[in-house]
Amino acid sequence: MHLINMHRRHQVLCLYISLFLSSILFFFLCRLIKWSVRNLKYFYNVLYKSYLFCKFAVKIRLKEMDYQFETIMQVRDYECDIQGIVNNANYMHYAEHTRHMFLRKYGVSFSDMHDHGEDAVVARVSMQYKTPLMPENEFRSCLNVKREGLRYVFYQDFYRLPDNKLCFRAQFETVFLVNGRLANSPTCDKAFAEFFEK
C-alpha cells in the first residue's frame, strides 16, 4: 500500500510541475511575440481556468482510486497468448486471486468457511477489457465490495503501471450457501461490517 500511495503522489506532483512549467513557457512566449497587456490578461485567465480544471480532475481521479483493497501484481510470460498479450481467461484468475487476498487480509479463510457450512458461489460476472496487459507488466489490482440483499458484489479494476491505464473492469456477484441453503454469510457480514454499514 505504501508503494501505491507513493505512485499516486508522484502522479499528482508531475501534473502540477507540468502546469507550472507550461505557465512559465507561455509567459516567455508572450513576451517574445510582444503581445499586448490585454491579450496577456486574457490568456492568463484561460490558463488559470485550465489549472483549476486539472486540479479538479486530479481530485476526481484520486476519488475514483479510493478502493477498499489494492495489491500489485505482475504478468508472467506463460499467461500470454500468441498475440503477446494476456489471455482473456487469466484476468479471471487475477480477479479471483485478488478476492482471496482481500478475504485473508480480513481474517476470512475459504476452507474455514466451508468447514462451518458456508460456501461462496459466483452467480454472475460482467467484464470489460480495456487495454491489454503484456509480459512483465505490473498492474494494480483494486477491489471494492458491497452487499445487496443476498448478493455480495465485488467491483474490480486493473490499472497498468506506471501510467495507471485502466486495463480491466469487472463486477462479480456472489452468493452463499449456508448449510446448503441460500443465505447471507455470517462470516463475511462480520468481517466486512465496516464496508456494508456505509
C-alpha positions in Angstrom: 0.0 0.0 0.0 2.9 2.3 0.7 4.2 1.9 -2.9 0.7 2.5 -4.3 0.4 5.8 -2.3 3.8 6.9 -3.4 2.8 6.3 -7.0 -0.3 8.4 -6.6 1.6 11.3 -5.0 4.1 11.1 -7.8 1.4 11.4 -10.5 -0.2 14.4 -8.9 3.2 16.1 -8.4 4.1 15.5 -12.0 0.9 17.1 -13.1 1.4 20.2 -11.0 5.0 20.6 -12.2 3.9 20.3 -15.8 1.3 23.1 -15.3 3.9 25.3 -13.6 6.4 24.8 -16.4 3.8 25.4 -19.0 2.8 28.7 -17.5 6.5 29.9 -17.5 6.9 28.8 -21.1 3.7 30.6 -22.0 4.9 33.8 -20.3 8.2 33.9 -22.2 6.4 33.1 -25.5 4.1 36.0 -25.0 7.0 38.4 -24.2 8.8 37.1 -27.3 5.9 37.9 -29.6 5.2 41.1 -27.7 1.5 40.6 -27.1 -0.5 43.4 -25.5 -1.2 43.5 -21.8 -4.9 42.9 -22.6 -4.1 39.8 -24.5 -1.8 38.6 -21.8 -4.5 39.0 -19.1 -7.0 37.2 -21.3 -4.7 34.1 -21.9 -3.6 34.1 -18.3 -7.2 33.9 -17.3 -7.7 30.9 -19.7 -4.5 29.3 -18.3 -5.7 29.7 -14.7 -9.1 28.2 -15.5 -7.3 25.3 -17.2 -5.3 24.9 -14.0 -8.4 24.8 -11.8 -10.0 22.2 -14.2 -6.9 20.0 -14.0 -6.8 20.3 -10.2 -10.5 19.3 -10.1 -9.8 16.4 -12.4 -7.0 15.2 -10.2 -9.3 15.2 -7.2 -11.9 13.2 -9.1 -9.3 10.8 -10.3 -8.0 10.2 -6.8 -11.5 9.7 -5.5 -12.1 7.1 -8.2 -9.0 5.2 -6.9 -10.3 5.1 -3.4 -10.6 1.3 -3.0 -11.1 -0.9 0.0 -8.2 -3.2 -1.1 -5.3 -2.9 -3.6 -2.4 -5.1 -4.4 0.4 -5.0 -7.0 0.6 -8.0 -9.4 2.9 -8.8 -12.4 2.2 -10.6 -15.7 4.1 -13.9 -16.2 5.2 -14.9 -19.7 3.1 -18.1 -19.8 -0.1 -16.1 -19.2 0.2 -14.5 -22.6 -1.1 -15.9 -25.9 0.4 -15.9 -29.4 -0.5 -12.2 -29.8 1.8 -11.3 -27.0 -0.9 -10.1 -24.6 -2.5 -11.7 -21.5 -5.1 -14.3 -22.5 -8.6 -13.2 -21.5 -9.1 -16.1 -19.2 -6.2 -15.1 -17.0 -8.0 -11.9 -16.0 -10.4 -14.1 -14.2 -7.6 -15.8 -12.3 -6.1 -12.4 -11.3 -9.5 -11.2 -10.1 -10.1 -14.4 -8.1 -6.6 -14.2 -6.5 -7.3 -10.6 -5.5 -10.6 -11.5 -3.9 -8.8 -14.3 -1.9 -6.1 -11.9 -0.8 -8.8 -9.4 0.3 -10.5 -12.1 2.3 -7.3 -13.2 4.0 -6.5 -9.6 4.9 -9.7 -9.5 7.0 -9.1 -13.0 8.5 -11.5 -14.9 6.3 -10.5 -18.3 5.1 -12.3 -20.2 2.3 -11.5 -23.5 3.9 -12.6 -22.5 7.4 -15.9 -21.1 5.9 -16.5 -24.4 4.2 -15.9 -26.3 7.4 -18.6 -24.1 9.0 -21.0 -24.8 6.2 -20.6 -21.6 4.2 -19.8 -21.9 0.5 -19.4 -19.0 -1.9 -20.7 -19.3 -5.4 -20.2 -16.8 -8.3 -23.7 -16.1 -9.7 -23.0 -13.5 -12.3 -19.9 -11.9 -14.0 -19.7 -8.7 -16.1 -16.3 -7.9 -17.6 -14.8 -5.1 -19.8 -11.4 -5.5 -21.4 -9.9 -2.0 -21.9 -6.2 -2.1 -22.5 -4.2 -5.3 -22.9 -1.5 -6.3 -20.4 1.7 -7.7 -21.8 4.6 -9.8 -20.5 6.3 -8.4 -17.3 3.7 -5.6 -17.0 3.0 -4.7 -13.4 -0.5 -3.6 -12.5 -2.6 -2.5 -9.6 -5.5 -4.9 -8.8 -8.2 -2.9 -7.0 -11.3 -4.1 -5.3 -14.5 -2.8 -3.6 -17.3 -4.9 -2.2 -20.8 -4.2 -1.1 -23.8 -6.3 0.0 -27.1 -6.1 -1.9 -29.6 -8.3 -0.2 -28.2 -11.9 -0.5 -25.6 -10.9 -3.1 -22.0 -9.8 -2.3 -20.9 -7.7 -5.2 -17.2 -7.3 -5.9 -16.1 -4.4 -8.2 -12.7 -5.0 -9.5 -10.4 -2.8 -11.7 -6.8 -3.4 -13.0 -4.5 -0.4 -13.7 -1.3 -0.9 -15.6 1.8 0.7 -14.0 3.4 3.1 -14.2 0.9 5.0 -16.5 -2.1 3.9 -14.4 -4.0 3.0 -17.6 -7.3 1.1 -17.0 -6.9 -2.4 -18.4 -9.8 -4.4 -17.0 -13.1 -3.7 -15.2 -15.4 -6.3 -13.8 -18.3 -6.9 -11.5 -18.6 -10.3 -9.7 -21.8 -11.1 -8.0 -21.5 -13.9 -5.4 -24.0 -15.7 -3.2 -23.5 -18.0 -0.2 -24.9 -21.4 0.5 -25.1 -21.8 4.3 -25.6 -25.4 5.2 -26.9 -26.0 1.8 -29.4 -23.1 1.7 -29.2 -19.6 0.1 -28.4 -17.1 2.9 -26.1 -14.3 4.0 -22.7 -15.3 5.2 -22.3 -14.6 8.9 -18.5 -14.7 8.5 -18.4 -12.1 5.7 -21.0 -9.9 7.4 -18.9 -9.7 10.5 -15.5 -9.3 8.7 -16.7 -6.6 6.3 -19.2 -4.8 8.5 -17.3 -1.5 8.1 -18.0 -1.6 4.4 -21.6 -2.8 4.5 -22.7 -0.2 7.0 -21.7 2.8 4.8 
